[in-house]
Amino acid sequence: MTNVLAIDVNLAATKGLTRAGFRDSLSMLGHDVVLWRHAAQAQGLPYSTTSRGAYYLDEKYAHQLEEAINRRADEIRNLFAASGVLVIFANGRPPTYARSSGDMVFASVWKDASLIYGSGSLYDLTREAPRELEDLFQIISPGYSAHFRGISGTPLACVRNTTYPIAYTEKNDAGALLIVLPDTPKVTGSWSTHDTTKFLEILSTIIKKLRGEDQHKELPAPTWLDQYMSSAEEQLILKQDEVTSSIEKLRGELLATEDELRAEQRWKALFYAHDEIFEEVLVDALNTIGIHAVLGVPLRADVIAAHGNNVFAIEAKGKESKGANRANVTQCRTWVLEVERALIDSEPTPDVQAYQDRLRTLGFKVPYPEDATDLPTVKGMLAINGYRLQPLSERSEPVFHPNIAAEIAKTQLCGVTGALIHKLLVEGRKTKTANFATHVANLFQDTDGVIEGPYDQFIHRGTAQHSG
C-alpha cells in the first residue's frame, strides 16, 4: 500500500508512508489512505483551565486551531470525492476550547453524536468483517475505550452480546471508505518497524475486501453443512476455542496492566502539573500516604489535610519558569488564619462555612469553643512545582530561593516540592505501615522552612535521577 499519510499516529518510518500533525501544512490530498487519530487535534497548544474544567486558548492559538479544522474538513471532503480511504482511531471527542472573544472552537472535524465512553476487552467480529480485522486488533492492542450507537455504516466488531459497534465502515458511491477503529494505548505510543509494516499490509487487505476487490472469494456454503464434520475439523474447533480462551485471558491481563500503568504514571503530575490537576493528584497522594486530604475552598486554600489533631492548610502552585515567591508565602499565611478562624467561628461567612464543611469531612467537630483544650493545630504548607516544564535534571535553580526559604521559616510555614511529595509517596507505598503517615505528618508539622530532597526515586535512561 503506497501514499499513506499518518496524522498524529506515530508509525515507524516506512516506504510509502508520510507522517504529519493535524495542524501541519501537509495536505491529505494526493494520498490514497489517511490514518488519523482524531482526539489529538489540539495537542501541543498552550491552554489554561478553570475550576469548572473549561479550556481557554488565546486568540492566536484559537485562530490556528479553527483554521486547521476548516482546512482538514475540506481535505476530507475532497479525499472522499477522489475515492480515498480515511481510517479514524476513535476514543472520545476532543475538549471544547473557549477563546478570549467568547466564541467556542470545537477541536474536531469528525463528530459522532453516538459515541459512548466505556472500555472493555470482550468483543466479536461481525459477519461483514474481514477475518484479518482480528489480526489488526492484535497489533493496535486488543480491547476498546468507546463504542457507538445508531451509526449509519456497517459494524465490523461489536461489544460482546450487544449490537454496539467498536469498529465500523462506510462506503460512498465513488468507492471512498471510512473505517473507524478503536484508539488504544498502542495507537498513542511509538510503533516498531515490524508492527508498522504488518499493520499496513493487513490494512491493505481489509480495504480490498471492504471494496469488494478481493479475488479469493469463497463459495457460499449451505447452512446444513455445519451438521457434518470430520474428527480433524472437530479437533481444530476445540483447539480454536482453547486459543480464543487464552487470548481473552491475556486481553484481560493486558487491559488490567494498562490501567495500573496509567494510574502509576498519573503520580508524575506531582512534579510537572499545575492548577486543578496538581491539586487533585496531591490530594490522592496524601491520602495514599495516610494523611487525610480534601480539595480546599475555591479561591482560598487549595488543599486541606489532617492527621491526628494537626490540620494542614496548603497552597499548591505549578510554575513554568520560576520558583516560589513572597506572594505564595503571604497567601499561605492567610489560609492558615482562615482555617484557624473556621475551627472556632460560630457565625461563619460563606467562605468560612466552606472551610468548616471540609474540616467536618476530615473528622473535626467544628466549631470548637475558643477556649477548647483540644483545638487542632494549623500548619501552613507551600507545595510548589517550580520550573515544572523542565526535566528534573535541568532544574538547576532552587524552587525555594534562599530569601524565600528564610521567609517561610520566619512565618513558621513548611515548604515542599511536588517531587518531594512523590518521593514520600514512593517510600510510603514500600513501607506500608501506619507509622509512616505519622512520620510524614510530624515532618510537615515540625518543619519551619523548606524540606529538602534528594529525589532518587526516578529512573532516567537507566540511571538514577537526582534533583534538588
TORKOL-4160 file (C-alpha; in steps of 0.2 Angstrom, whole numbers, padded with zeros to 4 digits, m for minus):
468
<pt num="1" X="0000" Y="0000" Z="0000"/>
<pt num="2" X="0008" Y="0017" Z="m0006"/>
<pt num="3" X="0004" Y="0035" Z="m0002"/>
<pt num="4" X="m0001" Y="0033" Z="0016"/>
<pt num="5" X="m0002" Y="0049" Z="0027"/>
<pt num="6" X="m0002" Y="0046" Z="0046"/>
<pt num="7" X="m0009" Y="0061" Z="0056"/>
<pt num="8" X="m0004" Y="0060" Z="0074"/>
<pt num="9" X="m0001" Y="0042" Z="0073"/>
<pt num="10" X="0017" Y="0038" Z="0077"/>
<pt num="11" X="0020" Y="0024" Z="0064"/>
<pt num="12" X="0038" Y="0020" Z="0061"/>
<pt num="13" X="0047" Y="0027" Z="0045"/>
<pt num="14" X="0042" Y="0016" Z="0031"/>
<pt num="15" X="0042" Y="0017" Z="0012"/>
<pt num="16" X="0026" Y="0025" Z="0005"/>
<pt num="17" X="0022" Y="0032" Z="0022"/>
<pt num="18" X="0022" Y="0051" Z="0027"/>
<pt num="19" X="0019" Y="0057" Z="0044"/>
<pt num="20" X="0011" Y="0074" Z="0050"/>
<pt num="21" X="0002" Y="0083" Z="0063"/>
<pt num="22" X="m0016" Y="0089" Z="0062"/>
<pt num="23" X="m0011" Y="0107" Z="0061"/>
<pt num="24" X="0004" Y="0104" Z="0049"/>
<pt num="25" X="0003" Y="0112" Z="0032"/>
<pt num="26" X="0005" Y="0095" Z="0023"/>
<pt num="27" X="m0012" Y="0091" Z="0015"/>
<pt num="28" X="m0021" Y="0075" Z="0015"/>
<pt num="29" X="m0024" Y="0077" Z="m0004"/>
<pt num="30" X="m0014" Y="0066" Z="m0015"/>
<pt num="31" X="m0014" Y="0051" Z="m0003"/>
<pt num="32" X="m0023" Y="0035" Z="m0006"/>
<pt num="33" X="m0025" Y="0032" Z="0013"/>
<pt num="34" X="m0026" Y="0044" Z="0028"/>
<pt num="35" X="m0024" Y="0037" Z="0045"/>
<pt num="36" X="m0030" Y="0049" Z="0058"/>
<pt num="37" X="m0030" Y="0049" Z="0077"/>
<pt num="38" X="m0045" Y="0062" Z="0079"/>
<pt num="39" X="m0043" Y="0066" Z="0098"/>
<pt num="40" X="m0026" Y="0074" Z="0095"/>
<pt num="41" X="m0030" Y="0090" Z="0085"/>
<pt num="42" X="m0027" Y="0102" Z="0099"/>
<pt num="43" X="m0012" Y="0093" Z="0106"/>
<pt num="44" X="0003" Y="0104" Z="0110"/>
<pt num="45" X="m0007" Y="0120" Z="0111"/>
<pt num="46" X="m0005" Y="0130" Z="0127"/>
<pt num="47" X="m0021" Y="0132" Z="0136"/>
<pt num="48" X="m0027" Y="0137" Z="0154"/>
<pt num="49" X="m0041" Y="0129" Z="0164"/>
<pt num="50" X="m0053" Y="0135" Z="0177"/>
<pt num="51" X="m0061" Y="0126" Z="0192"/>
<pt num="52" X="m0076" Y="0121" Z="0180"/>
<pt num="53" X="m0064" Y="0112" Z="0169"/>
<pt num="54" X="m0066" Y="0124" Z="0154"/>
<pt num="55" X="m0051" Y="0125" Z="0142"/>
<pt num="56" X="m0046" Y="0143" Z="0136"/>
<pt num="57" X="m0035" Y="0147" Z="0121"/>
<pt num="58" X="m0029" Y="0165" Z="0117"/>
<pt num="59" X="m0034" Y="0172" Z="0100"/>
<pt num="60" X="m0018" Y="0167" Z="0092"/>
<pt num="61" X="m0020" Y="0149" Z="0095"/>
<pt num="62" X="m0039" Y="0148" Z="0094"/>
<pt num="63" X="m0037" Y="0155" Z="0076"/>
<pt num="64" X="m0024" Y="0142" Z="0072"/>
<pt num="65" X="m0035" Y="0128" Z="0078"/>
<pt num="66" X="m0050" Y="0135" Z="0069"/>
<pt num="67" X="m0040" Y="0137" Z="0053"/>
<pt num="68" X="m0034" Y="0119" Z="0054"/>
<pt num="69" X="m0051" Y="0112" Z="0057"/>
<pt num="70" X="m0059" Y="0121" Z="0042"/>
<pt num="71" X="m0044" Y="0116" Z="0031"/>
<pt num="72" X="m0044" Y="0097" Z="0036"/>
<pt num="73" X="m0063" Y="0096" Z="0034"/>
<pt num="74" X="m0062" Y="0102" Z="0016"/>
<pt num="75" X="m0047" Y="0090" Z="0013"/>
<pt num="76" X="m0058" Y="0076" Z="0019"/>
<pt num="77" X="m0072" Y="0080" Z="0008"/>
<pt num="78" X="m0060" Y="0080" Z="m0007"/>
<pt num="79" X="m0052" Y="0064" Z="m0001"/>
<pt num="80" X="m0069" Y="0055" Z="m0002"/>
<pt num="81" X="m0073" Y="0063" Z="m0019"/>
<pt num="82" X="m0057" Y="0055" Z="m0025"/>
<pt num="83" X="m0061" Y="0038" Z="m0019"/>
<pt num="84" X="m0049" Y="0039" Z="m0005"/>
<pt num="85" X="m0048" Y="0030" Z="0012"/>
<pt num="86" X="m0049" Y="0038" Z="0029"/>
<pt num="87" X="m0045" Y="0027" Z="0044"/>
<pt num="88" X="m0050" Y="0036" Z="0061"/>
<pt num="89" X="m0044" Y="0030" Z="0078"/>
<pt num="90" X="m0059" Y="0035" Z="0089"/>
<pt num="91" X="m0058" Y="0037" Z="0108"/>
<pt num="92" X="m0070" Y="0051" Z="0113"/>
<pt num="93" X="m0071" Y="0069" Z="0107"/>
<pt num="94" X="m0058" Y="0082" Z="0110"/>
<pt num="95" X="m0062" Y="0095" Z="0123"/>
<pt num="96" X="m0071" Y="0111" Z="0118"/>
<pt num="97" X="m0060" Y="0126" Z="0119"/>
<pt num="98" X="m0066" Y="0144" Z="0123"/>
<pt num="99" X="m0057" Y="0159" Z="0116"/>
<pt num="100" X="m0055" Y="0176" Z="0124"/>
<pt num="101" X="m0068" Y="0183" Z="0112"/>
<pt num="102" X="m0081" Y="0172" Z="0119"/>
<pt num="103" X="m0083" Y="0161" Z="0104"/>
<pt num="104" X="m0081" Y="0142" Z="0105"/>
<pt num="105" X="m0069" Y="0132" Z="0095"/>
<pt num="106" X="m0073" Y="0113" Z="0094"/>
<pt num="107" X="m0057" Y="0104" Z="0091"/>
<pt num="108" X="m0063" Y="0091" Z="0079"/>
<pt num="109" X="m0068" Y="0089" Z="0061"/>
<pt num="110" X="m0076" Y="0072" Z="0064"/>
<pt num="111" X="m0090" Y="0072" Z="0077"/>
<pt num="112" X="m0101" Y="0056" Z="0080"/>
<pt num="113" X="m0115" Y="0060" Z="0092"/>
<pt num="114" X="m0117" Y="0041" Z="0095"/>
<pt num="115" X="m0101" Y="0039" Z="0104"/>
<pt num="116" X="m0102" Y="0031" Z="0121"/>
<pt num="117" X="m0087" Y="0031" Z="0133"/>
<pt num="118" X="m0083" Y="0014" Z="0141"/>
<pt num="119" X="m0068" Y="0002" Z="0140"/>
<pt num="120" X="m0068" Y="m0017" Z="0139"/>
<pt num="121" X="m0059" Y="m0032" Z="0130"/>
<pt num="122" X="m0074" Y="m0043" Z="0125"/>
<pt num="123" X="m0080" Y="m0041" Z="0108"/>
<pt num="124" X="m0084" Y="m0051" Z="0092"/>
<pt num="125" X="m0082" Y="m0048" Z="0074"/>
<pt num="126" X="m0097" Y="m0046" Z="0063"/>
<pt num="127" X="m0101" Y="m0057" Z="0048"/>
<pt num="128" X="m0097" Y="m0042" Z="0037"/>
<pt num="129" X="m0080" Y="m0040" Z="0045"/>
<pt num="130" X="m0064" Y="m0047" Z="0035"/>
<pt num="131" X="m0056" Y="m0060" Z="0046"/>
<pt num="132" X="m0040" Y="m0050" Z="0045"/>
<pt num="133" X="m0048" Y="m0037" Z="0056"/>
<pt num="134" X="m0044" Y="m0048" Z="0071"/>
<pt num="135" X="m0025" Y="m0048" Z="0066"/>
<pt num="136" X="m0026" Y="m0029" Z="0065"/>
<pt num="137" X="m0033" Y="m0028" Z="0083"/>
<pt num="138" X="m0019" Y="m0038" Z="0089"/>
<pt num="139" X="m0007" Y="m0025" Z="0083"/>
<pt num="140" X="m0016" Y="m0010" Z="0089"/>
<pt num="141" X="m0019" Y="m0019" Z="0106"/>
<pt num="142" X="m0035" Y="m0028" Z="0109"/>
<pt num="143" X="m0049" Y="m0020" Z="0118"/>
<pt num="144" X="m0059" Y="m0004" Z="0116"/>
<pt num="145" X="m0061" Y="0013" Z="0125"/>
<pt num="146" X="m0078" Y="0018" Z="0117"/>
<pt num="147" X="m0092" Y="0011" Z="0107"/>
<pt num="148" X="m0106" Y="0018" Z="0096"/>
<pt num="149" X="m0125" Y="0018" Z="0094"/>
<pt num="150" X="m0135" Y="0022" Z="0079"/>
<pt num="151" X="m0121" Y="0023" Z="0066"/>
<pt num="152" X="m0126" Y="0024" Z="0048"/>
<pt num="153" X="m0112" Y="0012" Z="0042"/>
<pt num="154" X="m0109" Y="m0006" Z="0043"/>
<pt num="155" X="m0102" Y="m0013" Z="0060"/>
<pt num="156" X="m0086" Y="m0023" Z="0059"/>
<pt num="157" X="m0084" Y="m0028" Z="0078"/>
<pt num="158" X="m0096" Y="m0026" Z="0092"/>
<pt num="159" X="m0096" Y="m0027" Z="0111"/>
<pt num="160" X="m0099" Y="m0045" Z="0115"/>
<pt num="161" X="m0118" Y="m0049" Z="0117"/>
<pt num="162" X="m0123" Y="m0032" Z="0110"/>
<pt num="163" X="m0126" Y="m0023" Z="0094"/>
<pt num="164" X="m0114" Y="m0008" Z="0099"/>
<pt num="165" X="m0100" Y="m0007" Z="0087"/>
<pt num="166" X="m0082" Y="m0003" Z="0092"/>
<pt num="167" X="m0077" Y="m0003" Z="0074"/>
<pt num="168" X="m0087" Y="0001" Z="0058"/>
<pt num="169" X="m0086" Y="0006" Z="0040"/>
<pt num="170" X="m0095" Y="0017" Z="0027"/>
<pt num="171" X="m0093" Y="0017" Z="0008"/>
<pt num="172" X="m0099" Y="0030" Z="m0004"/>
<pt num="173" X="m0104" Y="0029" Z="m0022"/>
<pt num="174" X="m0086" Y="0034" Z="m0028"/>
<pt num="175" X="m0079" Y="0019" Z="m0018"/>
<pt num="176" X="m0072" Y="0030" Z="m0004"/>
<pt num="177" X="m0070" Y="0021" Z="0013"/>
<pt num="178" X="m0072" Y="0027" Z="0031"/>
<pt num="179" X="m0065" Y="0015" Z="0043"/>
<pt num="180" X="m0067" Y="0018" Z="0062"/>
<pt num="181" X="m0056" Y="0008" Z="0073"/>
<pt num="182" X="m0053" Y="0009" Z="0092"/>
<pt num="183" X="m0040" Y="0021" Z="0099"/>
<pt num="184" X="m0029" Y="0012" Z="0111"/>
<pt num="185" X="m0013" Y="0015" Z="0121"/>
<pt num="186" X="m0003" Y="0007" Z="0107"/>
<pt num="187" X="m0010" Y="0019" Z="0094"/>
<pt num="188" X="m0004" Y="0034" Z="0105"/>
<pt num="189" X="0013" Y="0026" Z="0108"/>
<pt num="190" X="0028" Y="0024" Z="0096"/>
<pt num="191" X="0027" Y="0009" Z="0083"/>
<pt num="192" X="0041" Y="m0003" Z="0079"/>
<pt num="193" X="0045" Y="m0005" Z="0060"/>
<pt num="194" X="0039" Y="m0023" Z="0061"/>
<pt num="195" X="0022" Y="m0018" Z="0068"/>
<pt num="196" X="0020" Y="m0004" Z="0056"/>
<pt num="197" X="0024" Y="m0015" Z="0041"/>
<pt num="198" X="0012" Y="m0028" Z="0047"/>
<pt num="199" X="m0002" Y="m0016" Z="0051"/>
<pt num="200" X="m0001" Y="m0008" Z="0033"/>
<pt num="201" X="m0001" Y="m0025" Z="0025"/>
<pt num="202" X="m0016" Y="m0031" Z="0034"/>
<pt num="203" X="m0025" Y="m0014" Z="0032"/>
<pt num="204" X="m0022" Y="m0015" Z="0013"/>
<pt num="205" X="m0030" Y="m0032" Z="0013"/>
<pt num="206" X="m0045" Y="m0026" Z="0023"/>
<pt num="207" X="m0048" Y="m0011" Z="0012"/>
<pt num="208" X="m0048" Y="m0023" Z="m0004"/>
<pt num="209" X="m0061" Y="m0034" Z="0005"/>
<pt num="210" X="m0072" Y="m0020" Z="0010"/>
<pt num="211" X="m0071" Y="m0013" Z="m0008"/>
<pt num="212" X="m0075" Y="m0030" Z="m0015"/>
<pt num="213" X="m0058" Y="m0031" Z="m0023"/>
<pt num="214" X="m0053" Y="m0047" Z="m0015"/>
<pt num="215" X="m0050" Y="m0060" Z="m0029"/>
<pt num="216" X="m0051" Y="m0075" Z="m0017"/>
<pt num="217" X="m0069" Y="m0076" Z="m0014"/>
<pt num="218" X="m0076" Y="m0092" Z="m0005"/>
<pt num="219" X="m0091" Y="m0101" Z="m0012"/>
<pt num="220" X="m0106" Y="m0098" Z="m0001"/>
<pt num="221" X="m0109" Y="m0114" Z="0009"/>
<pt num="222" X="m0127" Y="m0121" Z="0013"/>
<pt num="223" X="m0132" Y="m0119" Z="0031"/>
<pt num="224" X="m0134" Y="m0138" Z="0034"/>
<pt num="225" X="m0116" Y="m0141" Z="0031"/>
<pt num="226" X="m0112" Y="m0137" Z="0049"/>
<pt num="227" X="m0121" Y="m0153" Z="0054"/>
<pt num="228" X="m0106" Y="m0163" Z="0047"/>
<pt num="229" X="m0088" Y="m0163" Z="0052"/>
<pt num="230" X="m0073" Y="m0174" Z="0052"/>
<pt num="231" X="m0063" Y="m0178" Z="0068"/>
<pt num="232" X="m0049" Y="m0167" Z="0062"/>
<pt num="233" X="m0061" Y="m0152" Z="0060"/>
<pt num="234" X="m0068" Y="m0156" Z="0077"/>
<pt num="235" X="m0051" Y="m0156" Z="0085"/>
<pt num="236" X="m0047" Y="m0139" Z="0076"/>
<pt num="237" X="m0063" Y="m0131" Z="0083"/>
<pt num="238" X="m0058" Y="m0137" Z="0100"/>
<pt num="239" X="m0041" Y="m0130" Z="0098"/>
<pt num="240" X="m0048" Y="m0114" Z="0092"/>
<pt num="241" X="m0059" Y="m0112" Z="0107"/>
<pt num="242" X="m0044" Y="m0115" Z="0118"/>
<pt num="243" X="m0034" Y="m0102" Z="0109"/>
<pt num="244" X="m0048" Y="m0090" Z="0110"/>
<pt num="245" X="m0050" Y="m0093" Z="0129"/>
<pt num="246" X="m0031" Y="m0090" Z="0131"/>
<pt num="247" X="m0032" Y="m0074" Z="0121"/>
<pt num="248" X="m0047" Y="m0067" Z="0131"/>
<pt num="249" X="m0037" Y="m0070" Z="0147"/>
<pt num="250" X="m0022" Y="m0061" Z="0140"/>
<pt num="251" X="m0033" Y="m0047" Z="0134"/>
<pt num="252" X="m0040" Y="m0045" Z="0152"/>
<pt num="253" X="m0022" Y="m0045" Z="0159"/>
<pt num="254" X="m0016" Y="m0033" Z="0146"/>
<pt num="255" X="m0030" Y="m0021" Z="0150"/>
<pt num="256" X="m0028" Y="m0023" Z="0169"/>
<pt num="257" X="m0009" Y="m0019" Z="0167"/>
<pt num="258" X="m0013" Y="m0004" Z="0156"/>
<pt num="259" X="m0025" Y="0003" Z="0169"/>
<pt num="260" X="m0011" Y="0000" Z="0183"/>
<pt num="261" X="0002" Y="0009" Z="0172"/>
<pt num="262" X="m0009" Y="0024" Z="0169"/>
<pt num="263" X="m0013" Y="0025" Z="0187"/>
<pt num="264" X="0006" Y="0024" Z="0191"/>
<pt num="265" X="0010" Y="0037" Z="0178"/>
<pt num="266" X="m0003" Y="0049" Z="0185"/>
<pt num="267" X="0008" Y="0051" Z="0200"/>
<pt num="268" X="0021" Y="0060" Z="0189"/>
<pt num="269" X="0009" Y="0075" Z="0189"/>
<pt num="270" X="0016" Y="0079" Z="0206"/>
<pt num="271" X="0032" Y="0086" Z="0198"/>
<pt num="272" X="0025" Y="0093" Z="0181"/>
<pt num="273" X="0007" Y="0098" Z="0184"/>
<pt num="274" X="m0002" Y="0114" Z="0190"/>
<pt num="275" X="m0019" Y="0121" Z="0195"/>
<pt num="276" X="m0033" Y="0108" Z="0197"/>
<pt num="277" X="m0023" Y="0093" Z="0191"/>
<pt num="278" X="m0009" Y="0096" Z="0203"/>
<pt num="279" X="m0021" Y="0099" Z="0217"/>
<pt num="280" X="m0031" Y="0083" Z="0214"/>
<pt num="281" X="m0016" Y="0072" Z="0212"/>
<pt num="282" X="m0008" Y="0080" Z="0228"/>
<pt num="283" X="m0024" Y="0075" Z="0237"/>
<pt num="284" X="m0023" Y="0057" Z="0231"/>
<pt num="285" X="m0005" Y="0056" Z="0236"/>
<pt num="286" X="m0008" Y="0062" Z="0253"/>
<pt num="287" X="m0022" Y="0050" Z="0256"/>
<pt num="288" X="m0012" Y="0036" Z="0249"/>
<pt num="289" X="0002" Y="0040" Z="0262"/>
<pt num="290" X="m0011" Y="0040" Z="0275"/>
<pt num="291" X="m0014" Y="0059" Z="0278"/>
<pt num="292" X="m0032" Y="0063" Z="0275"/>
<pt num="293" X="m0034" Y="0076" Z="0262"/>
<pt num="294" X="m0048" Y="0085" Z="0253"/>
<pt num="295" X="m0048" Y="0099" Z="0240"/>
<pt num="296" X="m0049" Y="0116" Z="0248"/>
<pt num="297" X="m0061" Y="0131" Z="0245"/>
<pt num="298" X="m0061" Y="0139" Z="0228"/>
<pt num="299" X="m0050" Y="0155" Z="0228"/>
<pt num="300" X="m0044" Y="0151" Z="0245"/>
<pt num="301" X="m0033" Y="0137" Z="0252"/>
<pt num="302" X="m0030" Y="0124" Z="0238"/>
<pt num="303" X="m0030" Y="0108" Z="0249"/>
<pt num="304" X="m0034" Y="0105" Z="0267"/>
<pt num="305" X="m0026" Y="0090" Z="0275"/>
<pt num="306" X="m0026" Y="0082" Z="0293"/>
<pt num="307" X="m0018" Y="0069" Z="0303"/>
<pt num="308" X="m0022" Y="0067" Z="0321"/>
<pt num="309" X="m0025" Y="0084" Z="0329"/>
<pt num="310" X="m0015" Y="0093" Z="0315"/>
<pt num="311" X="m0023" Y="0102" Z="0301"/>
<pt num="312" X="m0013" Y="0107" Z="0286"/>
<pt num="313" X="m0018" Y="0122" Z="0275"/>
<pt num="314" X="m0009" Y="0120" Z="0258"/>
<pt num="315" X="m0005" Y="0132" Z="0245"/>
<pt num="316" X="m0002" Y="0122" Z="0229"/>
<pt num="317" X="0006" Y="0130" Z="0214"/>
<pt num="318" X="0014" Y="0125" Z="0197"/>
<pt num="319" X="0026" Y="0137" Z="0189"/>
<pt num="320" X="0033" Y="0136" Z="0172"/>
<pt num="321" X="0049" Y="0146" Z="0173"/>
<pt num="322" X="0051" Y="0151" Z="0191"/>
<pt num="323" X="0050" Y="0145" Z="0209"/>
<pt num="324" X="0040" Y="0151" Z="0225"/>
<pt num="325" X="0039" Y="0169" Z="0228"/>
<pt num="326" X="0033" Y="0180" Z="0243"/>
<pt num="327" X="0015" Y="0181" Z="0236"/>
<pt num="328" X="0014" Y="0162" Z="0239"/>
<pt num="329" X="0020" Y="0164" Z="0257"/>
<pt num="330" X="0008" Y="0178" Z="0260"/>
<pt num="331" X="m0006" Y="0168" Z="0253"/>
<pt num="332" X="m0002" Y="0153" Z="0263"/>
<pt num="333" X="m0001" Y="0163" Z="0279"/>
<pt num="334" X="m0018" Y="0170" Z="0275"/>
<pt num="335" X="m0025" Y="0152" Z="0273"/>
<pt num="336" X="m0018" Y="0147" Z="0290"/>
<pt num="337" X="m0028" Y="0162" Z="0298"/>
<pt num="338" X="m0044" Y="0157" Z="0289"/>
<pt num="339" X="m0043" Y="0139" Z="0294"/>
<pt num="340" X="m0040" Y="0144" Z="0312"/>
<pt num="341" X="m0055" Y="0155" Z="0311"/>
<pt num="342" X="m0065" Y="0141" Z="0304"/>
<pt num="343" X="m0061" Y="0130" Z="0318"/>
<pt num="344" X="m0070" Y="0142" Z="0331"/>
<pt num="345" X="m0082" Y="0153" Z="0321"/>
<pt num="346" X="m0100" Y="0150" Z="0326"/>
<pt num="347" X="m0107" Y="0163" Z="0314"/>
<pt num="348" X="m0097" Y="0159" Z="0298"/>
<pt num="349" X="m0097" Y="0169" Z="0282"/>
<pt num="350" X="m0099" Y="0158" Z="0266"/>
<pt num="351" X="m0081" Y="0156" Z="0264"/>
<pt num="352" X="m0078" Y="0151" Z="0282"/>
<pt num="353" X="m0093" Y="0139" Z="0281"/>
<pt num="354" X="m0085" Y="0131" Z="0266"/>
<pt num="355" X="m0069" Y="0128" Z="0276"/>
<pt num="356" X="m0080" Y="0121" Z="0290"/>
<pt num="357" X="m0088" Y="0109" Z="0278"/>
<pt num="358" X="m0071" Y="0102" Z="0273"/>
<pt num="359" X="m0065" Y="0101" Z="0291"/>
<pt num="360" X="m0080" Y="0091" Z="0295"/>
<pt num="361" X="m0076" Y="0079" Z="0281"/>
<pt num="362" X="m0059" Y="0077" Z="0289"/>
<pt num="363" X="m0067" Y="0072" Z="0305"/>
<pt num="364" X="m0067" Y="0088" Z="0315"/>
<pt num="365" X="m0082" Y="0094" Z="0325"/>
<pt num="366" X="m0082" Y="0112" Z="0321"/>
<pt num="367" X="m0084" Y="0125" Z="0328"/>
<pt num="368" X="m0074" Y="0122" Z="0343"/>
<pt num="369" X="m0076" Y="0133" Z="0359"/>
<pt num="370" X="m0062" Y="0147" Z="0358"/>
<pt num="371" X="m0055" Y="0140" Z="0375"/>
<pt num="372" X="m0056" Y="0122" Z="0369"/>
<pt num="373" X="m0041" Y="0112" Z="0376"/>
<pt num="374" X="m0041" Y="0100" Z="0361"/>
<pt num="375" X="m0041" Y="0114" Z="0347"/>
<pt num="376" X="m0032" Y="0107" Z="0332"/>
<pt num="377" X="m0015" Y="0115" Z="0327"/>
<pt num="378" X="m0015" Y="0123" Z="0310"/>
<pt num="379" X="0001" Y="0122" Z="0299"/>
<pt num="380" X="0003" Y="0131" Z="0283"/>
<pt num="381" X="0012" Y="0122" Z="0269"/>
<pt num="382" X="0018" Y="0128" Z="0252"/>
<pt num="383" X="0018" Y="0113" Z="0239"/>
<pt num="384" X="0027" Y="0121" Z="0224"/>
<pt num="385" X="0030" Y="0114" Z="0207"/>
<pt num="386" X="0044" Y="0126" Z="0201"/>
<pt num="387" X="0051" Y="0125" Z="0184"/>
<pt num="388" X="0038" Y="0112" Z="0180"/>
<pt num="389" X="0041" Y="0110" Z="0162"/>
<pt num="390" X="0059" Y="0107" Z="0163"/>
<pt num="391" X="0066" Y="0089" Z="0166"/>
<pt num="392" X="0071" Y="0087" Z="0184"/>
<pt num="393" X="0089" Y="0085" Z="0179"/>
<pt num="394" X="0089" Y="0103" Z="0171"/>
<pt num="395" X="0081" Y="0112" Z="0186"/>
<pt num="396" X="0097" Y="0120" Z="0191"/>
<pt num="397" X="0088" Y="0134" Z="0201"/>
<pt num="398" X="0081" Y="0131" Z="0218"/>
<pt num="399" X="0062" Y="0130" Z="0219"/>
<pt num="400" X="0064" Y="0140" Z="0235"/>
<pt num="401" X="0076" Y="0154" Z="0234"/>
<pt num="402" X="0086" Y="0156" Z="0250"/>
<pt num="403" X="0077" Y="0173" Z="0253"/>
<pt num="404" X="0060" Y="0164" Z="0251"/>
<pt num="405" X="0066" Y="0149" Z="0261"/>
<pt num="406" X="0070" Y="0161" Z="0275"/>
<pt num="407" X="0053" Y="0170" Z="0274"/>
<pt num="408" X="0045" Y="0153" Z="0275"/>
<pt num="409" X="0054" Y="0148" Z="0291"/>
<pt num="410" X="0051" Y="0165" Z="0298"/>
<pt num="411" X="0032" Y="0163" Z="0296"/>
<pt num="412" X="0033" Y="0145" Z="0303"/>
<pt num="413" X="0027" Y="0138" Z="0287"/>
<pt num="414" X="0033" Y="0122" Z="0278"/>
<pt num="415" X="0039" Y="0122" Z="0260"/>
<pt num="416" X="0039" Y="0106" Z="0249"/>
<pt num="417" X="0041" Y="0102" Z="0231"/>
<pt num="418" X="0029" Y="0091" Z="0221"/>
<pt num="419" X="0044" Y="0080" Z="0218"/>
<pt num="420" X="0047" Y="0078" Z="0237"/>
<pt num="421" X="0029" Y="0073" Z="0239"/>
<pt num="422" X="0032" Y="0060" Z="0225"/>
<pt num="423" X="0047" Y="0054" Z="0235"/>
<pt num="424" X="0037" Y="0052" Z="0251"/>
<pt num="425" X="0023" Y="0043" Z="0241"/>
<pt num="426" X="0036" Y="0030" Z="0234"/>
<pt num="427" X="0043" Y="0027" Z="0252"/>
<pt num="428" X="0026" Y="0026" Z="0260"/>
<pt num="429" X="0020" Y="0013" Z="0247"/>
<pt num="430" X="0035" Y="0002" Z="0250"/>
<pt num="431" X="0034" Y="0004" Z="0269"/>
<pt num="432" X="0015" Y="0001" Z="0270"/>
<pt num="433" X="0014" Y="0005" Z="0289"/>
<pt num="434" X="0003" Y="0017" Z="0298"/>
<pt num="435" X="0018" Y="0024" Z="0307"/>
<pt num="436" X="0024" Y="0031" Z="0291"/>
<pt num="437" X="0010" Y="0043" Z="0289"/>
<pt num="438" X="0013" Y="0049" Z="0307"/>
<pt num="439" X="0031" Y="0051" Z="0302"/>
<pt num="440" X="0027" Y="0062" Z="0287"/>
<pt num="441" X="0014" Y="0072" Z="0296"/>
<pt num="442" X="0026" Y="0076" Z="0310"/>
<pt num="443" X="0039" Y="0080" Z="0297"/>
<pt num="444" X="0027" Y="0093" Z="0290"/>
<pt num="445" X="0021" Y="0099" Z="0307"/>
<pt num="446" X="0039" Y="0101" Z="0315"/>
<pt num="447" X="0047" Y="0109" Z="0300"/>
<pt num="448" X="0048" Y="0128" Z="0299"/>
<pt num="449" X="0056" Y="0131" Z="0282"/>
<pt num="450" X="0059" Y="0120" Z="0267"/>
<pt num="451" X="0061" Y="0101" Z="0267"/>
<pt num="452" X="0075" Y="0096" Z="0255"/>
<pt num="453" X="0077" Y="0082" Z="0243"/>
<pt num="454" X="0086" Y="0072" Z="0236"/>
<pt num="455" X="0074" Y="0064" Z="0224"/>
<pt num="456" X="0081" Y="0047" Z="0219"/>
<pt num="457" X="0065" Y="0038" Z="0215"/>
<pt num="458" X="0066" Y="0042" Z="0197"/>
<pt num="459" X="0075" Y="0032" Z="0183"/>
<pt num="460" X="0081" Y="0041" Z="0168"/>
<pt num="461" X="0088" Y="0031" Z="0154"/>
<pt num="462" X="0094" Y="0018" Z="0166"/>
<pt num="463" X="0102" Y="0029" Z="0178"/>
<pt num="464" X="0095" Y="0035" Z="0195"/>
<pt num="465" X="0090" Y="0053" Z="0193"/>
<pt num="466" X="0094" Y="0065" Z="0207"/>
<pt num="467" X="0086" Y="0083" Z="0208"/>
<pt num="468" X="0086" Y="0096" Z="0221"/>
